[in-house]
Amino acid sequence: MSTHNELYVVDCNSVMYLQADDHYTHVNYLSGAHFMVPFGLSVVEDAIAANCVGDKFLVRLGRKYIINIKAIIHINTVKQVVLLADAHGNNHSLHLPKPILRSLIDLLS
């Protein structure tokens, strides 16, 4: 992804999750690294589809997240949370609506 004067490189294999923030996207790596790119989540999703061909482990969940399904350690539809683990054993909880979590469970089953 690039602007007129900058290039942003996102390593798909290192992504734990991507989070939409208005017209920006927060990139959270499994290593714990975190940065922001000046593109909306849809633009980032299109770039991932174009550049990470064959990688089906990054899944769009609703309007706000793209997650690495390899990082999932727990899904709870009652509490409306998906729990991800990074490379250092730290847990990251993302709150999502029940229907999205149910569809995620179906996808992983």
Solvent accessible surface area in square Angstrom, and as a share of the most:
residue,aa,sasa,rsa
1,M,43,0.19
2,S,69,0.45
3,T,55,0.32
4,H,188,0.84
5,N,146,0.75
6,E,93,0.42
7,L,126,0.63
8,Y,48,0.18
9,V,111,0.64
10,V,25,0.14
11,D,64,0.33
12,C,9,0.05
13,N,102,0.52
14,S,33,0.21
15,V,0,0.00
16,M,3,0.01
17,Y,23,0.09
18,L,0,0.00
19,Q,45,0.20
20,A,22,0.17
21,D,63,0.33
22,D,120,0.62
23,H,135,0.60
24,Y,95,0.36
25,T,0,0.00
26,H,39,0.17
27,V,0,0.00
28,N,19,0.10
29,Y,32,0.12
30,L,44,0.22
31,S,63,0.41
32,G,47,0.45
33,A,50,0.39
34,H,104,0.47
35,F,63,0.26
36,M,93,0.42
37,V,0,0.00
38,P,49,0.31
39,F,30,0.13
40,G,19,0.18
41,L,7,0.04
42,S,65,0.42
43,V,76,0.44
44,V,1,0.00
45,E,57,0.26
46,D,97,0.50
47,A,22,0.17
48,I,20,0.10
49,A,73,0.57
50,A,73,0.56
51,N,114,0.58
52,C,20,0.12
53,V,123,0.71
54,G,61,0.59
55,D,50,0.26
56,K,164,0.69
57,F,18,0.08
58,L,24,0.12
59,V,29,0.16
60,R,77,0.28
61,L,7,0.04
62,G,32,0.30
63,R,215,0.79
64,K,94,0.40
65,Y,14,0.05
66,I,4,0.02
67,I,0,0.00
68,N,3,0.01
69,I,42,0.22
70,K,147,0.62
71,A,8,0.06
72,I,30,0.15
73,I,94,0.48
74,H,92,0.41
75,I,33,0.17
76,N,35,0.18
77,T,29,0.17
78,V,126,0.72
79,K,145,0.62
80,Q,69,0.31
81,V,19,0.11
82,V,0,0.00
83,L,45,0.22
84,L,0,0.00
85,A,26,0.20
86,D,13,0.07
87,A,78,0.60
88,H,128,0.57
89,G,60,0.58
90,N,81,0.42
91,N,89,0.46
92,H,55,0.25
93,S,59,0.38
94,L,8,0.04
95,H,128,0.57
96,L,10,0.05
97,P,68,0.43
98,K,72,0.31
99,P,93,0.59
100,I,40,0.20
101,L,0,0.00
102,R,129,0.47
103,S,63,0.41
104,L,2,0.01
105,I,66,0.33
106,D,105,0.54
107,L,100,0.50
108,L,77,0.38
109,S,119,0.77
